[in-house]
Amino acid sequence: MANTPQAKKRIRRNAKRQTINHSRVSRIRTSIKAVESAIESGKKAEAAEALTKVQPEIARGVARGVIHKNTAARRFSRLSKRVASLG
């Protein structure tokens, strides 16, 4: 258990950051699922619109350090390829 004031503060800070980061990742996953559901239903216009909404969410996750840059690039690349193949 933490003894020093600094260690106690760090525990409090880490708990706050965990909840914030969890909500960010959750929001990214939700927006990705919206794109995937539009792809599965075969609606290209809806999927393209959802894709334009998911791109800034993924980029924001990279900027905040929640997901890795290469992971974001891979996810966006695969989603855009699937949307393009609907046509």
RAVEN-V997090 format. One record per residue. RES is the residue in three letters. PHI is phi as a letter, one per 20 degrees, with the letter a starting at -180 (none if undefined). PSI is psi in whole degrees, -180 to 180 (none if undefined). Layout:
# RAVEN-V997090
RES PHI PSI
RES PHI PSI
This chain:
# RAVEN-V997090
MET none 152
ALA f 135
ASN d -41
THR e 154
PRO g -35
GLN f -42
ALA f -37
LYS f -41
LYS f -40
ARG f -39
ILE f -44
ARG f -44
ARG f -42
ASN f -37
ALA f -41
LYS f -44
ARG f -36
GLN f -43
THR f -39
ILE f -47
ASN f -36
HIS f -41
SER f -35
ARG f -47
VAL f -39
SER f -41
ARG f -38
ILE f -46
ARG f -40
THR f -44
SER f -33
ILE f -41
LYS f -33
ALA f -41
VAL f -45
GLU f -37
SER f -35
ALA f -36
ILE f -45
GLU f -30
SER f -13
GLY n 13
LYS e 101
LYS f -41
ALA f -43
GLU f -39
ALA f -40
ALA f -39
GLU f -42
ALA f -33
LEU f -39
THR f -24
LYS e -29
VAL f -27
GLN g -49
PRO f -30
GLU f -44
ILE f -42
ALA f -37
ARG f -37
GLY f -37
VAL f -45
ALA f -35
ARG e -5
GLY n 20
VAL e -38
ILE c 156
HIS f 151
LYS g -44
ASN f -34
THR f -43
ALA f -43
ALA f -42
ARG f -45
ARG f -45
PHE f -39
SER f -46
ARG f -39
LEU f -45
SER f -33
LYS f -41
ARG f -37
VAL f -41
ALA f -32
SER f -11
LEU f -35
GLY g none
